[in-house]
Amino acid sequence: MFLYAEGGGGGELKAIGSRVAQWETFQVLYLDGQRERIALRAHNGYYVSVTDSTTPLGVVSATGLGALERERFQMIRIDDTHIALRAFNGRFVTAEGGGGGIVTANRTTRADWEIFEVVAV
């Protein structure tokens, strides 16, 4: 499954995409020289953002208007094609259930659901 921003952005991020198309494509913007701090921009220009960090869910959406605090992530390289993302709230981004639903930033440790494959398009 691929991360999916319905409409190319403007709502919750989900891990339901079955193929790489516009709504599953994100531009990676490097915010530092070490290429560890990033922002992700959806197809329609919205930024991936942790929109609700006050609840246990920490919902991730593609609704940010710029690379501000909630739209900045630490990219942790696992290997040449796999990464984990740590959000501004210190939590790891996770594909709930291993995929097939919502994406959150609520995990304190990294496991399988918090590892994502990067596919160049």
N, C-alpha and C positions, 0 to 999 in steps of 0.2 A: 504494500500500500504506500501511497504517496501523501505528503501533506497537501491539503486542499483548502484553498480560500475561495469559497463560493462567490461567483460573480467576479472573480479576480481580486477580491478584497472587499471589505466593508462589513464583515461579520466574523463569527467564530471560526477558528482554524480547526480542521478536522483531519484525521488520518484515515481517509476513505477513498482517496483517488486511486483509480485502477490503472491509469496510464499517465504518462507525462504529457500534459497539454498546457494551455495558458494558465489555467487556474491552479496547476500544480508547480508552476515555475516561479521562483523567487530570485531576485537579484541580491547578491551578497555585497554589502558595503563594509569595507574594512575601516575601522575607526582608530586604529593605532598601527605603528610601524611593525609590531610583532605579529600582526594579523590574528590576534586573539580576541579583540573586542570587535563585534560586528553588529550590524543592523540588517534586517531582511526586508526587502521591499516587494510587495505583491505586484501582480501584473498591472493593476489599475493605479498604482502609485501609493496605496496605503502601506504603512509599515506594520510588521508583526509586532504585537504589543501584549504585555500582561495587563489585561484590563481590569481584573478583579483580584487584587492581591490581599484584600481584607478578609476574604473567606478562605476556608480550607482548599477550595478548588483552584484558585489562581488561574482563572480562565485565560487562554491565549487566543487572540483574535488578530485579524488583519484590518485594524481600524485606526492605527496611529497616523498622525499627520506629519511626523518628522522623526528623526533619530534622537528623541529625548530620552529621559531616564528609563521609562517603562519599555522602550523599544530597543534597548541595548542589551546584548547578550555576550557572555564569555563563551567562545568556541573552544572546546577541549577536544583535541585530536586524539582519536583512539588508534587509528592507523591511516593508511593513505586514502581510504574512502569512507571512513566512519567517524562521526563526531558526536559529542554531547553538547548541550547548550545549558548554561546556567543563567538564569534571569536576574534582573536587578534585585529581586527579593531574596537572592541567595539559593533559590530552589532550582532543581533541574526540570527542564521541559520534558514532558512525558506524553507518549501516545497511550491514553488510557486503554487498558485491556490488551495492550500490544498492538493496537490499531483497530479500526472499525468504528471509531467514535470521536469524542472531543479530545483536544490537546490542552494540557494544563501545565502549570509551572508550580508544582507543589511537593516534589520529592526532595528529601534531604540527602539521599544517597543515589548513586547511579547504578542501575541494573539494566537488563535487556530492553525494557520499554523506554529507556532514556537514551538509547543509542540510535542514531539516524544515519542512513547511507546518503552520501552526497553523489548526485548524478549530474555530470556536466551535460548541458544541452546547447 
